[in-house]
Amino acid sequence: MALFSARERAFATAVSNLSYCNPFLPERIEHERQALGSAFRQSDAPWNVRVEMEGVPPNVNRLIRQAESLAEKTRTSLATGTQAGQQDLALYEDMVLFLLFHRYIPQFDGTLPPATREAKRLRLVFYTDFARDYEHYLTLPKGRPVASHELAHMFACFFQLRRAFHHIFRYLVGASGPAIRLRATVWQSIFTHDMRCYRRALYSRMGDITTLITGPSGTGKELVARAIGLSRYIPFDEKGLAFCEDYAESFHPINLSALSPTLIESELFGHRKGAFTGALQDREGWLEVCRPLGTVFLDEIAETDAAVQVKLLRVLESRVFQRLGDTQPREFRGKVIAATNRNMAEEMQAGRFRADLYYRLCSDIIRTPSLREQLADSPEELGRLILFLARRIAGEDEAPRIAGQVETWIREHLGPDYAWPGNVRELEQCVRNVILRGSYQPAGPRVKDAGEALAEAMAVGRLTAEELLQRYCAIVYAKTGSLTETARRLGLDRRTVKAKIESDADKVAGYTDNRQSGSATE
């Protein structure tokens, strides 16, 4: 007798694929559709971009119920002697892990802010219930184990998954294409694109990979860094019923642009008493304070001078540093995340930033999209972001009324083409200004929109015919949001439009050669 029928195997395979996919990519919803078949409800999808949604999505609830029923049936078959191949056993294990993860989400969420700020050595007594369920499904009579991973390790992985989802889904808001791609990219920075490999081996090695976050000011680079830093794998101590470290105290941000070179070195590396004027006692730097499972975030790294860059390069290459005024080598085993709003190619070409340091930073690059990019992709995103900010500023009850007032004021006074040079940070201050004074005054002259900039360049004859077509294709695409419609309006082939848009994107100020935000799609 086979362990699964053909229909059951198809369901288990879809659940297995779903368990290891990136939850912020469209494939997540497609796996749900494949698993549920006719029971899938399109009206409930895609939940993974609806940041206002609370509770378990209906389609996921249906999956949990079906997985629970099939897991019990399969366990009974295995316990009564049904033989199964390695592939079917792996599908069964993945289905059980999917079931247990969702069964214990409320308990895991109870350890996350704002539910609690007492994460440090918090005793997670529900681990005993988790262990009982784990053994029930994955250890058969006569002690035959089915699980391929240790219990404590899976518990730690589940807690990490929930932390990562919390910090990405709740803080990196937006339903535009660029915002969705940003969340998916951050998830990959934590778990890689192959979560099976991550669970087997890479979970303990991610601290060796440095992340560089680029993007305009005000686009949430520190939120991205915080999501990654607070979502690292932390081992679980079964005897103490607690995690080995407190994730809430593992993230150490340093704004390098706010410090002089001497203070940067003191903050990072520490100093001995008397190392410089004002060094009245020995001091640990953040590289020393940061534990192996912690993260140091170097904001505005392009602002550092050559001497600091040399020392940072040595830390990344050898993991060794010295305090100022000291000769004793000390070891750094944490993770480094850096951020900048500058164009790093230009900085290196001008000799202001060391190329060898950049190539130590660029193993993982994330680009945060501007607010203008988000609104070009999805104009209705402005209303969603205003509501999100209004909730944070004024509370849930008052937010809808305030958001309506702010959106009306922006539409009447700034118009749909306002460029938001300060990005989401500026939008937040606009919301505060309208709440306080009923109006907002942008700093400086109004930034030209893409159409005005194109007209100005044409008037003085600055563009080649190729550049003119590239820019015009990009403008029409920003209005339509569709390659097909853009091609129809311009009388061009769809592939030609796509090539022109992507070519133009490479030349726009602020873009780098990496395309973490994705290329033009339908």
LUMTITI-414993 format. One line per field, with one value per residue (C-alpha): residue number from 1; residue in one letter; chain; x, y, z. Coordinates in steps of 0.5 Angstrom, whole numbers, plus 500, padded with zeros to 3 digits. Example, Ala and Ser with C-alpha at 12.3 -4.5 7.8 and 13.67 -1.06 7.14 Angstrom:
2
num = [1,2] $
residuo = [A,S] $
cadena = [A,A] $
X = [525,527] $
Y = [491,498] $
Z = [516,514] $
# end
This chain:
522
num = [1,2,3,4,5,6,7,8,9,10,11,12,13,14,15,16,17,18,19,20,21,22,23,24,25,26,27,28,29,30,31,32,33,34,35,36,37,38,39,40,41,42,43,44,45,46,47,48,49,50,51,52,53,54,55,56,57,58,59,60,61,62,63,64,65,66,67,68,69,70,71,72,73,74,75,76,77,78,79,80,81,82,83,84,85,86,87,88,89,90,91,92,93,94,95,96,97,98,99,100,101,102,103,104,105,106,107,108,109,110,111,112,113,114,115,116,117,118,119,120,121,122,123,124,125,126,127,128,129,130,131,132,133,134,135,136,137,138,139,140,141,142,143,144,145,146,147,148,149,150,151,152,153,154,155,156,157,158,159,160,161,162,163,164,165,166,167,168,169,170,171,172,173,174,175,176,177,178,179,180,181,182,183,184,185,186,187,188,189,190,191,192,193,194,195,196,197,198,199,200,201,202,203,204,205,206,207,208,209,210,211,212,213,214,215,216,217,218,219,220,221,222,223,224,225,226,227,228,229,230,231,232,233,234,235,236,237,238,239,240,241,242,243,244,245,246,247,248,249,250,251,252,253,254,255,256,257,258,259,260,261,262,263,264,265,266,267,268,269,270,271,272,273,274,275,276,277,278,279,280,281,282,283,284,285,286,287,288,289,290,291,292,293,294,295,296,297,298,299,300,301,302,303,304,305,306,307,308,309,310,311,312,313,314,315,316,317,318,319,320,321,322,323,324,325,326,327,328,329,330,331,332,333,334,335,336,337,338,339,340,341,342,343,344,345,346,347,348,349,350,351,352,353,354,355,356,357,358,359,360,361,362,363,364,365,366,367,368,369,370,371,372,373,374,375,376,377,378,379,380,381,382,383,384,385,386,387,388,389,390,391,392,393,394,395,396,397,398,399,400,401,402,403,404,405,406,407,408,409,410,411,412,413,414,415,416,417,418,419,420,421,422,423,424,425,426,427,428,429,430,431,432,433,434,435,436,437,438,439,440,441,442,443,444,445,446,447,448,449,450,451,452,453,454,455,456,457,458,459,460,461,462,463,464,465,466,467,468,469,470,471,472,473,474,475,476,477,478,479,480,481,482,483,484,485,486,487,488,489,490,491,492,493,494,495,496,497,498,499,500,501,502,503,504,505,506,507,508,509,510,511,512,513,514,515,516,517,518,519,520,521,522] $
residuo = [M,A,L,F,S,A,R,E,R,A,F,A,T,A,V,S,N,L,S,Y,C,N,P,F,L,P,E,R,I,E,H,E,R,Q,A,L,G,S,A,F,R,Q,S,D,A,P,W,N,V,R,V,E,M,E,G,V,P,P,N,V,N,R,L,I,R,Q,A,E,S,L,A,E,K,T,R,T,S,L,A,T,G,T,Q,A,G,Q,Q,D,L,A,L,Y,E,D,M,V,L,F,L,L,F,H,R,Y,I,P,Q,F,D,G,T,L,P,P,A,T,R,E,A,K,R,L,R,L,V,F,Y,T,D,F,A,R,D,Y,E,H,Y,L,T,L,P,K,G,R,P,V,A,S,H,E,L,A,H,M,F,A,C,F,F,Q,L,R,R,A,F,H,H,I,F,R,Y,L,V,G,A,S,G,P,A,I,R,L,R,A,T,V,W,Q,S,I,F,T,H,D,M,R,C,Y,R,R,A,L,Y,S,R,M,G,D,I,T,T,L,I,T,G,P,S,G,T,G,K,E,L,V,A,R,A,I,G,L,S,R,Y,I,P,F,D,E,K,G,L,A,F,C,E,D,Y,A,E,S,F,H,P,I,N,L,S,A,L,S,P,T,L,I,E,S,E,L,F,G,H,R,K,G,A,F,T,G,A,L,Q,D,R,E,G,W,L,E,V,C,R,P,L,G,T,V,F,L,D,E,I,A,E,T,D,A,A,V,Q,V,K,L,L,R,V,L,E,S,R,V,F,Q,R,L,G,D,T,Q,P,R,E,F,R,G,K,V,I,A,A,T,N,R,N,M,A,E,E,M,Q,A,G,R,F,R,A,D,L,Y,Y,R,L,C,S,D,I,I,R,T,P,S,L,R,E,Q,L,A,D,S,P,E,E,L,G,R,L,I,L,F,L,A,R,R,I,A,G,E,D,E,A,P,R,I,A,G,Q,V,E,T,W,I,R,E,H,L,G,P,D,Y,A,W,P,G,N,V,R,E,L,E,Q,C,V,R,N,V,I,L,R,G,S,Y,Q,P,A,G,P,R,V,K,D,A,G,E,A,L,A,E,A,M,A,V,G,R,L,T,A,E,E,L,L,Q,R,Y,C,A,I,V,Y,A,K,T,G,S,L,T,E,T,A,R,R,L,G,L,D,R,R,T,V,K,A,K,I,E,S,D,A,D,K,V,A,G,Y,T,D,N,R,Q,S,G,S,A,T,E] $
cadena = [A,A,A,A,A,A,A,A,A,A,A,A,A,A,A,A,A,A,A,A,A,A,A,A,A,A,A,A,A,A,A,A,A,A,A,A,A,A,A,A,A,A,A,A,A,A,A,A,A,A,A,A,A,A,A,A,A,A,A,A,A,A,A,A,A,A,A,A,A,A,A,A,A,A,A,A,A,A,A,A,A,A,A,A,A,A,A,A,A,A,A,A,A,A,A,A,A,A,A,A,A,A,A,A,A,A,A,A,A,A,A,A,A,A,A,A,A,A,A,A,A,A,A,A,A,A,A,A,A,A,A,A,A,A,A,A,A,A,A,A,A,A,A,A,A,A,A,A,A,A,A,A,A,A,A,A,A,A,A,A,A,A,A,A,A,A,A,A,A,A,A,A,A,A,A,A,A,A,A,A,A,A,A,A,A,A,A,A,A,A,A,A,A,A,A,A,A,A,A,A,A,A,A,A,A,A,A,A,A,A,A,A,A,A,A,A,A,A,A,A,A,A,A,A,A,A,A,A,A,A,A,A,A,A,A,A,A,A,A,A,A,A,A,A,A,A,A,A,A,A,A,A,A,A,A,A,A,A,A,A,A,A,A,A,A,A,A,A,A,A,A,A,A,A,A,A,A,A,A,A,A,A,A,A,A,A,A,A,A,A,A,A,A,A,A,A,A,A,A,A,A,A,A,A,A,A,A,A,A,A,A,A,A,A,A,A,A,A,A,A,A,A,A,A,A,A,A,A,A,A,A,A,A,A,A,A,A,A,A,A,A,A,A,A,A,A,A,A,A,A,A,A,A,A,A,A,A,A,A,A,A,A,A,A,A,A,A,A,A,A,A,A,A,A,A,A,A,A,A,A,A,A,A,A,A,A,A,A,A,A,A,A,A,A,A,A,A,A,A,A,A,A,A,A,A,A,A,A,A,A,A,A,A,A,A,A,A,A,A,A,A,A,A,A,A,A,A,A,A,A,A,A,A,A,A,A,A,A,A,A,A,A,A,A,A,A,A,A,A,A,A,A,A,A,A,A,A,A,A,A,A,A,A,A,A,A,A,A,A,A,A,A,A,A,A,A,A,A,A,A,A,A,A,A,A,A,A,A,A,A,A,A,A,A,A,A,A,A,A,A,A,A,A,A,A,A,A,A,A,A,A,A,A,A,A,A,A,A,A,A,A,A] $
X = [500,503,504,500,495,496,492,495,502,500,498,504,509,505,505,513,514,510,514,521,519,520,513,514,514,508,510,508,500,501,503,497,493,496,495,488,485,478,478,483,479,482,478,483,489,495,495,502,502,496,500,493,491,491,490,491,489,483,487,492,487,484,491,493,486,488,495,493,488,493,499,494,492,500,502,497,499,507,506,502,507,506,513,515,521,525,522,515,518,521,514,511,516,515,508,509,513,509,503,507,510,503,500,505,505,501,506,512,508,508,515,516,515,510,507,513,520,522,525,532,533,525,523,519,515,511,517,515,508,512,517,511,507,514,515,508,509,516,518,514,513,519,523,524,525,522,525,532,533,534,528,531,534,527,525,530,529,521,523,527,522,517,522,524,516,515,520,519,512,510,516,517,510,507,504,507,512,518,516,514,521,524,521,523,530,531,528,533,538,536,535,538,534,535,532,533,540,540,536,542,548,548,544,551,555,551,555,560,556,556,550,550,544,544,538,536,535,529,527,528,535,536,529,532,538,534,530,536,540,534,532,539,539,539,540,535,538,533,535,534,528,531,535,542,542,537,535,532,539,543,543,548,547,552,551,558,556,555,562,569,574,577,570,568,575,573,566,568,574,574,580,585,585,590,589,587,585,579,580,579,578,578,572,570,568,561,566,568,561,557,557,558,550,550,550,553,550,555,550,553,559,561,562,568,575,581,584,578,576,583,581,574,577,582,576,572,578,581,576,581,582,585,583,586,592,593,597,592,589,581,576,570,565,559,555,556,551,553,549,549,545,551,553,558,561,562,565,570,572,573,578,573,572,576,575,577,573,567,568,568,562,558,557,549,547,540,537,531,526,524,517,517,518,513,508,510,508,502,499,494,500,500,494,496,502,499,494,500,503,497,496,503,502,495,492,488,481,483,487,482,479,486,489,483,485,492,491,486,491,496,492,490,496,502,499,500,506,510,517,517,525,525,521,517,521,518,511,511,513,508,503,505,505,498,495,499,497,493,498,505,511,516,523,526,523,518,522,521,517,520,516,518,525,525,522,527,533,529,529,536,538,541,539,541,535,536,536,530,526,529,526,519,518,520,515,509,511,510,503,501,504,504,509,503,500,506,508,501,501,508,507,513,514,513,521,523,520,522,529,529,526,531,537,534,534,541,542,538,541,541,541,546,548,545,537,535,528,527,526,520,515,507] $
Y = [500,507,512,517,517,521,527,527,527,533,537,535,537,544,545,543,548,553,552,553,559,566,569,576,573,571,564,564,565,560,554,556,555,549,546,548,547,548,550,556,563,568,574,572,573,576,577,577,584,587,590,592,585,582,574,568,569,564,560,559,557,552,549,548,544,540,539,537,531,528,529,524,519,519,518,512,509,509,507,501,499,502,502,509,511,517,522,521,521,528,530,528,531,538,538,536,542,547,545,545,552,555,552,555,562,565,563,566,572,573,574,579,587,590,584,584,587,582,577,577,570,569,562,559,554,552,549,543,542,544,538,533,535,534,527,525,526,525,519,513,507,503,510,510,517,521,528,530,535,536,539,545,547,547,551,556,556,557,563,566,565,569,574,576,576,581,585,585,585,590,595,595,597,598,595,597,593,596,595,588,587,590,585,579,582,583,576,573,577,573,566,566,564,556,555,548,549,555,550,545,549,556,558,559,562,568,573,572,576,583,587,594,598,603,608,615,619,617,611,606,604,603,599,594,594,593,587,583,584,583,576,572,565,564,557,555,552,546,545,553,553,560,562,563,571,576,578,585,587,585,591,596,602,608,614,615,622,625,623,626,621,620,619,614,610,610,608,602,600,603,606,606,611,617,615,622,628,626,619,619,611,605,604,598,600,597,591,589,590,586,579,573,573,581,586,592,597,603,608,613,609,613,619,616,618,614,612,609,605,602,600,597,593,590,588,585,581,578,579,583,590,594,599,606,607,599,593,587,584,583,579,581,575,579,581,588,592,598,603,610,614,616,613,608,608,615,615,610,613,620,617,618,611,605,600,594,596,596,589,587,590,588,581,582,589,591,598,601,605,612,614,617,610,607,612,611,604,604,611,609,607,614,614,607,610,616,612,608,614,617,611,611,619,619,612,607,611,618,615,615,622,625,621,623,630,630,626,631,637,634,633,640,643,639,635,628,629,632,628,627,629,627,620,617,621,628,624,623,630,633,629,632,639,638,635,641,647,645,645,643,648,644,646,649,650,644,639,638,631,627,630,637,635,631,638,642,637,637,645,646,640,636,629,624,620,614,618,621,615,611,617,618,610,610,616,613,606,610,613,606,601,596,594,592,599,603,599,600,607,608,604,599,592,590,587,594,598,593,594,602,602,598,602,609,606,605,612,615,619,614,608,603,597,592,591,589,592,588,590,592,587,587] $
Z = [500,498,503,499,494,488,490,497,494,490,496,500,495,494,502,502,496,500,506,503,498,499,502,499,492,487,488,495,493,487,491,496,489,487,494,495,488,488,495,493,494,490,494,500,496,495,503,503,500,504,510,514,514,521,523,519,512,510,505,510,515,510,508,516,517,511,513,520,517,512,517,522,517,514,521,523,516,518,525,523,518,512,508,505,500,502,498,501,508,506,504,510,515,511,512,519,520,516,521,527,525,524,530,535,531,537,542,538,537,544,545,540,541,542,546,550,551,556,551,554,557,557,559,553,557,551,548,552,548,542,543,545,538,534,537,536,529,527,532,530,535,537,537,529,527,521,522,519,524,531,535,538,532,528,534,533,526,527,532,527,521,525,527,520,518,523,522,514,514,519,518,511,508,501,496,490,486,488,496,495,491,497,502,498,497,505,506,501,505,511,509,502,496,498,505,505,504,509,514,513,514,512,518,522,517,515,519,514,509,509,507,503,503,498,496,497,504,507,504,510,510,517,517,512,516,523,520,518,524,529,525,525,527,535,538,543,550,551,559,560,556,553,547,548,546,547,539,542,544,538,533,534,529,528,524,521,518,525,528,527,524,531,535,529,531,538,537,533,536,543,546,552,557,554,547,545,549,553,553,561,561,557,553,549,542,538,535,541,545,539,540,535,533,533,528,527,522,519,516,511,510,504,509,512,511,508,515,517,511,511,518,516,511,515,520,514,511,518,523,527,530,536,540,539,543,544,541,543,537,539,535,531,530,529,522,518,515,511,508,504,499,495,488,490,483,483,490,487,481,484,489,495,497,497,491,495,501,497,494,501,502,496,497,498,496,497,494,497,492,492,494,487,484,488,486,479,480,484,485,490,494,497,500,504,506,509,513,515,518,521,525,528,529,531,533,530,531,529,523,517,518,518,512,508,510,508,502,500,501,498,491,491,493,491,485,483,480,486,486,494,494,502,500,506,511,508,507,514,516,511,515,521,518,516,523,526,521,516,511,508,505,501,502,496,489,486,483,476,474,468,463,465,465,458,455,458,455,448,448,449,444,450,448,442,438,442,449,447,446,452,456,453,453,461,462,458,462,469,467,464,468,463,457,453,453,453,446,443,445,442,436,438,440,447,447,445,450,455,453,452,460,463,459,461,468,468,467,472,478,484,480,481,476,481,480,486,485,479,471,468,468,466] $
# end
